[in-house]
Amino acid sequence: KLCGYLQKLSGKGPLRGFRTRWFVFDPRRCYLYYFKGPQEPLPLGHIDIASASFSYHQPEAGAAAPGDEPAAFEVHGPGGAVAVLKAATRQDMTYWLQELQQKRWEYCNNLDAAKRDSRTSPTPSDFSKGLVAKDNPGTILSQNASAERARNILAVETCPTDLVGEQAASQPAPVQASAINFSLKQWSTELKNSMSSLRKGNNENRKSIFYTTEEWELLDPTPKDLEDSMALEEKRKHLAEGSKGRRLTSSAFPFDFGRTPHKARRPLLKDMIGSSKNRTSSDSSPTEWCSGNGNKLVSELQLKYQSQQEELEKLKKDLLSQKELVRLLQQTVRSSQYDKYFASRLCEGVPKDKLELLHQKDDQILGLNNQLEKLNLEKDSLQQEVKNLKCKVGELNEQLGMLMETIQAKDEVIMKLSRQLSECEDSSSSPSGAVNSPTATCANKDLQELDRLKDNLQGYKTQNKFLNKEILELSALRRNAEAREREWQAKYTSLEAKLCQIESKYLILLQEMKTPVCSEEQSPAREVITQLLEDALKAETSEQPEQAFFKPHLVSEYDIYGFQTVPEDDDEEKLVAKSRALDLRSLSLSENREISAGVKWENYLASTMNREMMRSVELKNLIRSGIPHEHRSKIWKWCVNLHVKKFKDSTVPGYFQTLLQNALEKQNPASKQIELDLLRTLPNNKHYSSPTSEGIQKLRNVLLAFSWRNPDIGYCQGLNRLVAIALLYLEQEDAFWCLVTIVEVFMPRDYYTKTLLGSQVDQRVFKDLMSEKLPRLHAHFEQYKVDYTLITFNWFLVVFVDSVVSDILFKIWDSFLYEGPKVIFRFALALFKYQEEEILKLQDSMSIFKYLRYFTRNILDARKLTAIAFGDLNPFPLRQIRNRRTYHLEKVRLELTELEAIREDFLRERETCVEKRDLISDDEEDS
């Protein structure tokens, strides 16, 4: 992807200057986002490239050679906004300009095709996977051949440097001239980035920056200073161990409160630099550090200090030897106590050979412990040797630096003497040489001027080609925009004409309905109604292909998910379905005007360009509002991998293909039932409507692979619909893991087994929640003895597939795949609450049950339903659902045990009683 370091001109007043930023191009919206660094989660802002133009200035005469200095260019946006960017070299600038030109050209040319086909696929096919992505035709607007040839001729070919591309993220940011890298306008975004980095739990970010001791410097210490500081640190550790009960020591804090024995002021920078220089110089020559009568005092102090150091080393050695002696004595005491305990308590009745064996094992353990202690001592000594060697390496590096400085100084002296020698030779040369030297100097100056003019000429040619290409592209884009505007104008005119015709017919209808007709003859109003119904149900024809673009496509045959919008059988059902589709279309158009949700998704995805997605409150709220069509494949796949990571890590590569191969080659008891249910899965979806549909084969593969993975379940009716929905946005293997997530992670055990035990338990839990969250509606159902679980059972089993309209279905699945099965309870309650008042108006059981069978298809406002599910029904703790599942699980198991006992009694009586031998059970009748 197009990314890299650039400097951006920003700020006001004295803070205005170039600041290094990390730029990333987003092809989804043709935006150039810029971050403070490659690892920052939130962008500081963006530049709209689709509506921008580019320019740059040729350096003035006398400037540095092209390509050696930073080069600035301008991005002119709408409204007169100008963004000034600076690349590290002119080569980088040329590369950025040609790439941004190309991205703008591709985006604007593809814009028409994407907008034209927005009713079936609102985005290009690059950002979706699964069966839905296959619907995108990918048509591109026919381009002007002459314009393409001219663009290719005027193109400036160049290659990027190391500061452009994804590999640049691992390199440090280029150093800029200005040390001020602070922007008052973007301080809030930078603060958010800092807080997000702190949330990752990195202990380094939690360390305090306050100084608590005097022992810190801004200069690099010498090796001797390092040794002294190490010795002082060991001394302090011993002091801290001795005063553990009297003073606070550093345990869980990143800084140590017990390091300073007295409270002293923090040293000033001037004092530190001076003291560091004094310490450094005192190592080499103490007489140079101080002069006068103080030399004798300093030497005495140094001798005293050295003697105290030697004494301290002796005391340390004595202390270590005493510690070793104490350790050995403790070990001897422990062994003797063990032998005494063993002899007094365990020796009674134990054979001697076992006692000898135990003594041998004890001796071996003691030997191994001694060997381990020796090895630890050797390790400590080796570590000390490593430290000493590091100190020696530091000294050698310091000496090497001094030698290099000496060599450099000698080289400078040699160069200076060489120049003096050449001047002396020139002054002692002949008079003819003196006459010729001005001529040679003038000739050299003329050659240099000629080279400089050639470089400037080449730069101006490159700039001219770039500007000509920019003018050509902007002209072509302007013509395309004008053509697009004319096409939209024609379409809007056609819409307005059709609206006027419909309004005229409705006015006539209202006028006729105003006067009652008593005769049995057919009134003109009936003719108008009949005509309106025919126009509404008339199929779209292609008699006038030249006007196909201008004809308004309010309702297409299939929606963007492939579901049939209008059925083909009943005219009355057709009318209801088309009315529903028109209402959905109206809602989607009104939602598209409010771009706040789309902007939030774009900003969030832009923040994840440089890092992986993680669980967060922000992401949960975005998913609850609905994942955009173009990002659903990516987010679904991420959610599935989040839940099945532990399963996938324990499998070998090619696990899905291995399962599928085994299921196809070996005898599979579930394959017969799978084949019977394939065409009955989603017959109203074009991806599963015929045996030759692409979705049928993928559905078969996923179900067979899962039946081989989980033989306890094998196949259950309902799994096919779950997989069919997953395959619309996921590939086969991802859809397989999605099914594993639902069956083995989300749902309780026995949810999809033959007894459907988990499903029955959830229905009882849902009844409890209904009585708690919707008491009036629950009492209404109880009053008329309506068992609504007959309706909701299928909601839970297949997660609302074929129960709600497709737009709401996929928004439910968005939250379901991220949050889990609690979402099903939320939306099931929200559906009842959405139509609570309408249900309460019904006063008999038949009308209530008939209304419950179809009422969810009339709920179209997904935003309102989501607000009820995640707002009005709170609080909604998961612990409550788990507790009630446990409670009802025991009750259902007891009931099933009683039923099994009744069945066994029936079979026993049938065998013993002659009169009941002709009776058969339901299971025997089915078989």
N, C-alpha and C positions, 0 to 999 in steps of 0.2 A: 504494500500500500504506500501511497505518497505521504511521507512524513519526514521530519528532520528539524534541525535547529535553524532558526532565523532570529534576527533582532527586529523588534517592533518599536516604532517611535510612539511614546505615550507619556502622559503626565502633563502638568501645566506649570508655567512659571519657571522657577529655578530647578524644579524636579523634572522638567521635561528632558527626555533623552532616550537613547536606544536601550532596550532591555532584552536580554536573551530569553526566548520562549521556545517551547516545543510545539510544533505545528503538525496537525493531523488532518488529512482531507477525508471527508465523509461523503461517499458517492450517493448515499440515500437522498440527501437533500442538497447536495452540491455546496456544502459548507466547509470552510477551512477553520477548524477549531484550534485555539491555541491555549496551552497549559503552561504552568510555571516550570514543570519538569516532566520527564517521560513517565514517572510513577504517580503523578497526581491524579486523584479520582475525578475532580470537578474541573471543567474548563473555565478559564477566565473570560472567555467570550468567543465570538465566531465572526467570520467574514463571509458574506453571501457572494459566491463566485458566479452563480448563474446569471446575475444581473450586473456584473462588474466588468470594467474594462481595465487594461493594463498599459503602463508606460514606464519608461526609464530615461535617464539623461546620460549623454555621452560625457565622460570626464573632460575637463578643460585642458587646453594645451599646456604642456609642462608637467602634467600629472605623472604618476607612476605608471609603470608598464601595465597594460591590460592583463587582468587575471591575477595580479599580485595583491590588490587592495580590496577591501570590502566594497560591494556594489549594492546600491539601494535602488528599489523600484517602487512604483505606486500602484495601488489597487483602488480605482475609483468606483464607489458604490452608488446606489440610488440616493437621491436627496443631497448630492454634493459631498457625501462622506468620502474621505480619502484616508487610506491606511498606508503608511510608509513602512516598508519592510527592507531589511538589509541582509544580504547573504554574505558568507565569509569570503567568497571569491566571485569573480565575474562568471566563472564557469557554473557555479551553483546557481547564480541568479538566472542565467540563460536556461538552465534545466528547469528550475521552478516555473519560469514564465511559459515555456513551451508545454510543460505538463498541465499547468492550470488552464491554458488555452484549450488543450485537447479535452480535458475533463468538462469544461464549459460547453464545448461543441457537442460532445456525446450526450451530455445531460439534456441540453435544449432540443436536440434532434429526437431524442427518445421521449421527450415530454409529451409530444402530441399523441404518439401511439399509446402511451400509458393512460392519458386522460381520455382518449377516444374509447378505450376498452375498459373504462373504470366500472361499468355496470357488472362485468363478470370477474374482473380481477383488478383490484385497485392499485396494484404495484407490479413492477417488473418481476420476472420469474427468478431473479438472482437471489432473492431473500426468502424463498419458501421451498420446502421439500414436501415429499409425500404426493398423494394423488391430486391435491389441489393445485400444486405447482404445474402439473401437466396441462392444466386448462389454459395457461397463459400462452397466447399465440406468439408473443415476442416480436410482433411486427414493428418495424422501424420506418419512420417517415422517409420517403424517397428523397435522396439528396441530389443537389445540383452537381452534375458531373464536372462541369467547367470549374465550379467553385472548389471541388475536391482536388482537381489537378493543380489549380493555382495554390491551394494550401500546401500541397506536397512540394511544389517548386520553391515556395517561400519558407519552407520549414528549415529551422536551424538545428542541425543534429549536434548534440553534446551529451556527455556522460556525467553523472553526478560524482561528487567526492564522498569522503567518508562521513560527512556531516548530513547526508541525505539518505533516507531509507531506515528500515527497522533496526539494522545493525548499529545505527548512530545512537540508539537509546542506551546502549551499554557503554558509550564513551562519555567522558566529562563534557559539560557545556563549554563552548568556546569562551575565552576570557574577553570581556568587553572593555572599552576604554574607560567608561564611567563606572566608578565603584558603587554608585547609588543604584540599587535594584529594588526600589520600593514604590508602590503605587497606591495612593490614597483611595482611588476609585475601586481597586480590586482587593482591598484588605479583607473584606468579609469572606470572599471566596478562598483566599489563602488561609484564613483562620479555620474555615471548614475543612480544608485539606489537612491542616495540621491536626485537628481533632480526630479526623478519620484515621490518620496514621497512628495516633495514640491508642485508638480503640483496638488495634491489632494485637495488643498485649506484648509489645516489644519492650523488654525491661530497659534497654538502652535509652529509649525515649522518656522513661520515667525518672532518670537520674537527675539529681538537683544540680543546678549550675552555680549555687552559692559556694563561696570559699570559706572553709572552716579552719584552715591552718595557715601557717606562714610559709610552708615548704612548697611553693609553686612559683614557676618562672615562665617568662615569655620567650626565653632564649633556650637553645638546646644545651643541656648540661654535658659536662665532660665525663669521661669514664670514671675518673676519680670521684667526681661528685655523685655519680650513680652508686659507687661502692659505699661512700659515706652515707648516702640516703638509705641504702639497704641495711646497713648496720644499725642506723638510728631507728629504722622501722622495726627491726627485731627487738631492740631494746624496749621500744614502746609496747610491743606485744607482750613482753614479759611483765612490764609494769601493769598493763591492763589485766593480765591474768591474776596478778597479785592483789589488785584492788577491785576485783569483780563485784564484791558485795557493797563497795562504797561508791562506785561511780558507774554511770551508764556506759556500756560499750556498744560497738556497732554490731548489730545482728541482722536485722532485715532491712536496714536502711542502706542506700547506695553510697552514703558518705558516713564518716566516722566521727561521732561526737567526742570520743575520748582520746583523740590524737594530740591535742594541745594541752600541755600540763598547766598553762596559765592563760588567762584571757588577755590577748594582745590585739592591738589594732591591725587591720589588714594593711600590708606594706604597699607603699605607693609604687607606681610604675617606674618613676625615676630612681627610687632607691633600689628596686629589684635589678634594673639594668646595671646600675653602678656596682651593686654587690656581686652580681654575676661576673662582671668584668674583673672585679678585684679577685674573686675566687679563681677565675681562669688564669689570670696573670700570676697569682701567688703560687700556682703549681710549677711554673717554669722558673721564675726568679723573684724571690721575696724582696730582694733589694730594690727592684724596680717598682714594686707596689707602694712602698713607703720610703721616705728619706729622712735624714736628720737623726735625732736622738732616739727615734722610735724603733730603729732597726734591732737594737739589742733586746728590747722588750718583746718584740714580735718573735724573735728567734727563741726566747725563753718560753713564750706561750706555746710555740709550735712543739718544742721538745716536751713540755709538760703534757700537751695534747696527745703526742705519740705514745708517751709512757702510759697514760690513762687508757689509750686504745689497746696497748699490749696487755695491760692488767685485765681489761674487760674481756679480751679474747681468752686469757687463762681462766678467768672465772666461768666463761661459757663452756670451756672444755671440761672443767671440774663439774659443772652442773650436769652436763651430758653424761659424764661417767657415773655420777651419783644416781641419775635417773635410770641408767642401765642396770646398776646394782640393785636398785629398788625393784625394778621389773623382774629381775632374775629371782630375787627373794620372794616376791609375790607369787611367781610361777611355782617355786619350790613349795611354798605354803599350800597353794591350791592342790598340787599333786599329792602332798602328804595328807591333806584333809580328805581328798577323794579316796586315797588308799585306806585311810582309817574308816571312812563311811562304808566303803566297799567290804572291808574285812569284817566289820561289826554287823552290818545289816544284810548283806547279800550272800555271804559265804555259807550260810546255814543250808545244808542239804544240796549244795551245788558240787558237781564233780570237779576234780582237780584239773582235768584236761581243759575244761571250759574256762576255769579261772586263769590257767596259763595262757590260753588263747586271748582272753580279755586283757591280761597284762601285756601281751605282745602288741595288741592293737593300741593300747594306751601309749606304749613306747613309740610305736610308729607315729601316732598323732603328735606326741611331743617332738619327735624328730622333724616331722613336717612343719610344725609351728616354728621350730628353731630355724629350719631352712627358709621359711617364708620371711622371718624377721631379718635373716642375713640378706635375702634378696631385696627387701625394702631398704636396708641400709645401703646396699650397693646402688639401688636406684637413686637414693638421696645423694650419694656421692657423685654419681654420674650427672645428676641435675646440677649439682654445684659446679662440676667441671664445665658443663655446657654454659652456665652463667659466666664463669671465668673466661671461657673462650669467646663469648659474646663481647665481654668487656675488652679483651685483647683485639678483637676485630674492630671495635669502635676506635681504640687507640690507633690501630693501623690505618683505618680510614681517615682519621684526623691527620696522621703523618702524611698520608698520600695527598690529602688536600693541600697541606702546606707545601709539599714538593711540587704539586701542579701549579700552585700560585708562584712559586719560585721560578719554575720553567717559563710560565707566562711572562713574568717580569723580565727574564733574560731575553725572551723572544722579542719583547717590545724594545729592549735596549739594542738588540741586533738590528731590528728594522730601522730604528732611528739612526744608528751609525751607517747603515746601508744607504739611507736617503741622503745623509750628509756627504757620503763618499760620491754618490751619483751627482750631487750638486757641484761638488768640487771638480769632478771630471768635466761637467758641462761648462763650468766657468773657465777651465783651462784649455778648452778646445779652440780650434782655428776660427778666424773671423768669418770665413765662408759659412761655417756651420751656424754661426750666430745669425747670419742673414737668412739661412734656409729654415731655421727653427720657427719663426713666426708664420712662414708660409705653410709648414707642416701642421702647425697648431690650427690655423684657419681651415685647412682641409679636413682635419679630424672633426672640428666643430660642424663643418658643413655635412659630413657623413652622419654624425649623430643627429643633426636636425632632420636630415632626409629619412633616417630610420624612424624618428619620432613621428614625422608626417605620414609615413606609410602605415604605422600602427594606428594613428588617428583615423586615417582613411578607411582601414579595415573595420575599425569600430563603428564608424558612421554607416558603412555598408550593412553591417549586421543590424544596427539599429533601424536602418531604413527598411530592411526586409521584414523585421519584426513588426514595425508599425504598419507596413502595407498589409501584412497578414492579419493584424488586429483590425484594420479598417475593413478588410474583406469579410472577416468573420462577423463583425458587428453589423455590417450591411445585410449579410445573409440571415442572421438571426432576427434583424428588424423586419425583413420581408416575411419570414416565417411567422413572426408574431402578428403582423398585419393580416396574413392569410388566416391565421387561427382566429383572430378577432372577427373577420368577415364570416367565417364558418359558424362561430357561436352566435353572431347576430342573426344569421339565417335560421339557426335552430331556435333561438328565442322567438323569432317572428312566427315560425311554424307552431310553436307551443301556444303563443298568444292567439293565433287563429283558431286552433283547436279548442282552447278555453272559451273563446267567444261562441263557437258553435254549440258547445255543451251548455253554456249559460242560456243561449237562446232556446234550446230544446227544453231545458228545465223550466224556463219561464212559461213556455207554452203549456207544459205539463201542469204547472201550478194553476194557470188560468183555467184550464179545462177541469181540473179537480175541484175548483172553487164552485162550479155550477153542477149540481147532481144530475145524473142522467137516469131517468126512470124507465126508459124503453129498453127492450131486450137487445136492440141492435148494438153492434160494437161501436163504442164511442171513439172519437179521435184520440182521447187520452190513452186508451189501450194501444192504439197504433204507435203513439209516441213512446210508450213504455216498452213495447215490443222492439221498436227500433233501437232504443237505448240499450236494451239487454243484448241485442245482436251485435251492436258496435262494441260493447264491453267485452263480449266473449269471442269476438272475431280474432282469428289467428293472424299473425303478421305474415304478409306475403312479400315476395321480392319482385313485384311487377315493375317497379321503378328503381332499379339499382342505383341510378345516379343520385337519387334523393335519400339513399339509405342512411347517410351520415346526418342529414338534417332532420330525419324523422325522430321524434322523441321516444326513447326506450324507457318507458316508465316501469314496466314489469317484463322481465325476460322469462323464458321457459324454465331456466334453472337459475338458482342463486349461486353465489360465489363458492359455496361448499358442494355444489352438485346436486342439491335436493330439488325436486320438481316443485315449482311454485303453484301451479294450477293442475289439478287432476284431470284425467281424460274421460271419466265415466259419467258422473251425474252433473247435469247442467246447474242444478241448485247448489251443489257442492262446489262447482266451478266458480259460481258467482261469489260465494262466501270466501273461497280461497283467494280469488283475485282481489276482493275487497281487503282481505287481511294483508296480502302482498303490497297493496297500495299504501296501507297504513304503515307497514314496515319501511317502505321506501321513503315515505314522508318523514318518519322518525330518523332514519339514517341521514337524510339530507339536512335536517335541522341539527343533528349532532355534528355533522361535518363542518358546520359553520363555527362551532365552538372548538377551537384548536388547542385548548389548554391541555387536554389529556395527551394529544399527540405530541405537543411540545415537551411535556414532562417525560414521555417515553424517549424522545430523541435526546433530551439532556441526560437522562439516566444511561442510555446506551453509549452516549459520547463519553460519559465518565468511566465506563468499563472498557474503553479501548486499550488502556494501559494496565489493566488489572483484571482479575477474575471476578465474576459475580459471586456475591455472598448473601446469605439470609439477612434481611434487614426490614425494619418497619416501613421504610420508603418503598422497597420492592413489593412488600405485601399489599400496601395500599394501591400501588399501580396495578398489580395483577387483579385485585378486586374490582377495579374500575374497568377491566377488560384489556386483554393483550391485542394490539393491532394485528391485522391480518398478516402483514408482511413480516412481523417478528414472532408469530406464534410458533413456528417450527423450532426456532432457536430456543425460546423460553421453555417450551414443552420438553425438549430433549434435555435441557439443563435440569429441569425439575425431576425428570425420571432418573437421570444419573445421580442426582442428589440422594434419592431414596434407596436406590439399589446398588450403591457403590460397594457395600460390603459383599453383596452377592457377586458382582462382576469381578472384584479383586480376587475372589477365590476360584474363578473359572479360568480355563485355558483359552488362548486365542482361537477363534473359530468355533466357539461353543455353540452358537445358534445353528451354524451350518451342520455341525456334527449331530445335534438333536434332530434336525430336519432330515438328514440322510438316514438316521436310524429309524425314524418314523415312517419313511417312505419304503425302506427295504424290508423291514421286519413287520410282523403282524401286529396291527394296532387296533384294539377293540373300539376306540373312539372314532376311527376314520369313517365308518359307515354313517354314523349320526352327523358328523361334520359335513359330509357330502350332501346329506338331505337338507341341512339348514343353510347352505351357502347362499342359494338364490332367495331364501326367505329372510335374509338378514336385513337389508335396507333396499327393498324393491323400488322405492321412490327416489333413489339416488342413482345417477347415471353411471357412477363408477362400479356399481354392483347390480345393475339391472339385467345383465345378460351373461350367459356362461363364458362369452369371449371377452368380457370386461377385464381390464387390467387388475382391478381391485379384487376380483374373485380369486385369482391365483395367489395373490399376496395374502389374502385372508386365509386361504387353505394352508399355506405354508406356516403362518404364525400359529394357527390353532393346532396343527399337527405337532409342531415343535414343543408347544406348551404341554400338550397331552403326554408327550414322552418325558418331559421334565417332571411333571407332577402327576404320576399315575393314580394317586388317591382321588384326585378330582377328574382327571382325564379330560372330559368335555362336559360342560353344562350349558343348557340353553340360556343365553344371555351373554356368555363370553364372546360369541360371534359379533354382537353389536358393540361391545366394548372395543374389540380389535378393529372393527370397521371404522369407528370414529377416530381411533388413534392413527390409522393408516392414512387418513385424509391429510395429516400434517407431518407424519413421521415415516421413515423408511422401515423395511420389514424388521430388521433387528431391533431398532429402537421401539417399534410397536410391540414386539415380543417382551422387551423389558418393561414397557408400560403396563402390559397385562400382568407381569410378575409383580409390579408395584401395587396394582389394585388388589390382586387376589392374595398375595403372600405378605404384603406390608400393611396396606391400609385396612382391609376387611378382617374381621375375626375368623378363627378357624371354623370349618363346617359352614361357611357362608354359601359356597357353591357346590357342596356335596349333594348326595341324593336326598338327604333329609332336609336340606336347607335350614339347618338348625339356627345358624347365625342370622339369617334373614328373618326368621320368625321372632327371634329375640329383639331385633331392631324395631320391628313393628310394635312390640309392646313398649319398648322405650319411647318410641314416637308418640304413642297414646298418652304416656305420662307427661311428655313435654307439651302435647296439645292441651291437656287439662290445666297445665301450669301457665303456658304462654297465651293461649286463646281459650279462656274458660267459657265464654259465651257460646262460641262455635262448638266446643266439645259438648256442652250441655244440650245444644240444639240437636246434634247427632244422636246423643243418648236418648233424647226425648222421642225421636222418630225411629230409633233402633236402626240406624244406618251404620254399617261396618265400612268405614272409609279405608281401612287397611287393605281391602280388596283392590283399591285403586293405587294406593301408595306402595304396595309391595313391589310392583314393577319399577317404580321410581328408584327405589333403593337398589334393586338387583342390577339394573342396566344404567344407573346414573342419569335418569331423565331422557334417555334416547327415545325418540318417537313420542314423547310426552309434552314437550314444549317446542316453540318455534326455534329454528336453527340458530338465530343470533343469540338468543338467551341460552340455548344449550351449550354453545361453545364458551360463553362467559362463565357458566357454571363449571365447566371442565377446567377453565383456566385456574380458578381458585381451588378446585378439587385436587388437581395435580400438585399444587404447592402446599396446601394446608392439610389435606387429608379428608377422612370420611365425615368429620364434623360439618363440613360444608353441605352435605346432603341433608342433614337435619335442618340446617339453617334455611335452605331454599325450599324444602318441603313445607315448613311452617310459613315461610314468606308467601308461597303461592296461595295458601289458605287465607292468610291475612289480607292479601291483595284483593280477594273477592269475598271477604267476610260478610259485608253488608248485603251483597247479592244473594249469598247462600242463606242468610238469615230470613230473607223474604219468602223463601220456599217453605211450604207448610205441609208437605206430604212426602213420604219416603221415596216413592217412585220418581217424583220430579227432582228430588235432591240427588238420588243416585244417577239419574240420567244427566243432570247438570254436571256432576263430578267427573263423568267420563270424558267430557270434552272441554271443560272450562279452562284448562291450562293452555289450549291452543289459541284462546282469545286474549291472553296476556302478552302484550307486545312491548311495553315500556321496560326495557332492561335496566335502565338507570333507577327507576322507581323501585323495581323489585330488588335490586342490589342494596339500595338504601334501607329497605325493610329488613333484608336478611342480615346485614352487618351493622345496622344502627338501631332499629326499633326493637329487635329481639334480644339485645344485650341486657344483662350479662349472660354469657353462654359458655360456662366452664366445661372443658373436656373431662375433668375428673367426675363430674356428675353423670355424664353419659357412661363412663366406664363402670362406675358403681352400679348404675341401674342395669347395665348389661350383665354384670355378675349376678345380680339379684334375680333377674328374669331367666337367666340361663339355667339356674338350678330348678326353677319352677317348670320350664319347658322340658327339661330332662326327666323330671318326675312324671310329667304327663305322658311323655313318649314311652316311659317304662310301663306305665299303667296300660297304655294302648297295646303295647307288645304283649303284656300279660293277658289282656282280653282276647287278643288274636290267638294266642296259644291255647287258651281255654276253648275258643270256638273250634279250632282244629281238632282238639282232643275229643270234644263232644261229637263232632261230625264223624270221627272214626268209630266211636263207641255206639252212637245212636243210629239205628237203621233209617229212621225218618229224615234225618238231616244229612244223609250222605250225598243227596243231589244238590245241596247248597254249595256255592263257590264264593270265594272272596273276591274283592275288587282287583287285587294283584293278579290272581289266577285268571280273571276275565281279561285283563290287559295282555297277559302273556299268551 
